[in-house]
């Protein structure tokens, strides 16, 4: 492999990576489920959408610009609704939130970590 042998086990057991408590994790959002605006405070966050777009309505990941920070009384700068299998990668100082699900179920693999 281009970057050496990489597997789920080698990532989880890598002593150089420090994950947020309880991560990697599978977040399952159902009707009205959401995640409030926050910053992960790690070096890198990876959100991998595992659900097909037709399996839920609403949802997505909202982001606020660095100028807005945690001033979430303002609308997000952008909301991304990615197809299944698409990963979002961003720094831990970025304010973001899981938008409410109106119908169905959305599953996201979440891993926030530092080295």
C-alpha positions in Angstrom: 0.0 0.0 0.0 1.1 3.5 -0.7 1.1 4.4 3.1 2.1 1.0 4.4 -0.4 -1.4 5.9 -3.5 0.4 7.1 -6.4 -1.3 8.7 -9.1 -0.5 11.3 -7.0 -2.3 13.9 -3.7 -0.5 13.1 -5.5 2.8 13.4 -7.2 1.9 16.7 -4.0 0.5 18.3 -1.8 3.3 17.1 -0.3 4.8 20.3 0.5 8.0 18.4 -3.2 8.8 17.8 -5.2 10.2 20.8 -9.0 9.9 20.1 -11.7 11.9 21.8 -13.3 9.9 24.5 -15.7 7.3 23.1 -14.4 7.6 19.6 -14.3 6.3 16.9 -18.0 6.0 17.3 -21.1 5.4 15.2 -23.6 8.3 15.7 -27.2 7.3 14.7 -29.6 10.1 14.2 -33.4 9.5 14.0 -36.3 11.9 13.8 -35.5 15.2 15.5 -32.0 13.8 16.3 -29.2 16.4 16.1 -25.9 17.3 17.6 -25.5 20.9 19.0 -22.8 23.3 17.7 -19.4 22.5 19.1 -15.7 22.4 18.5 -13.9 19.0 18.9 -10.6 20.5 20.2 -8.6 17.8 18.4 -6.2 18.1 15.5 -8.5 16.5 13.0 -12.1 15.3 12.8 -13.4 12.8 10.3 -17.1 12.4 9.6 -18.0 9.5 7.3 -21.7 9.5 6.2 -22.9 5.8 6.0 -26.5 6.5 5.0 -28.0 6.8 1.5 -29.7 10.2 0.9 -33.1 8.5 0.4 -33.1 7.0 3.9 -33.6 10.3 5.7 -34.8 13.9 5.2 -33.0 16.9 6.8 -29.7 16.3 8.5 -26.3 17.3 7.2 -23.3 18.9 8.9 -23.5 22.6 9.5 -20.4 24.8 9.7 -19.9 28.3 11.0 -17.1 30.6 9.8 -14.2 31.3 12.1 -15.5 34.9 12.5 -18.8 33.5 13.9 -17.2 30.9 16.2 -19.6 29.6 18.7 -22.0 32.5 18.2 -24.6 30.1 16.9 -27.5 32.5 17.1 -26.4 33.2 13.5 -27.3 30.7 10.8 -24.4 28.4 9.7 -22.2 29.5 6.9 -22.8 26.2 5.1 -24.6 22.9 5.6 -23.1 19.9 3.8 -25.3 16.9 2.9 -22.9 14.4 1.6 -23.7 11.1 -0.2 -23.0 7.8 1.6 -19.3 6.9 1.6 -18.2 10.6 1.6 -15.9 11.7 4.4 -15.6 15.3 5.7 -12.2 16.2 7.2 -11.6 19.4 9.2 -9.6 20.9 12.0 -10.8 20.7 15.6 -11.3 24.4 16.0 -14.1 24.5 13.4 -17.5 25.0 14.9 -19.9 22.5 13.5 -23.2 20.7 14.3 -25.4 17.8 13.1 -28.6 19.2 11.7 -31.9 17.7 12.8 -33.3 14.7 11.0 -37.0 15.2 9.9 -37.6 11.6 8.8 -35.7 8.3 8.7 -32.3 7.4 10.1 -28.8 8.8 9.4 -25.6 7.0 10.5 -22.2 8.7 10.7 -18.9 7.3 11.7 -17.1 9.9 13.8 -13.4 10.0 14.7 -11.7 13.1 16.2 -8.0 12.7 17.1 -4.7 14.3 17.7 -1.1 13.0 17.4 
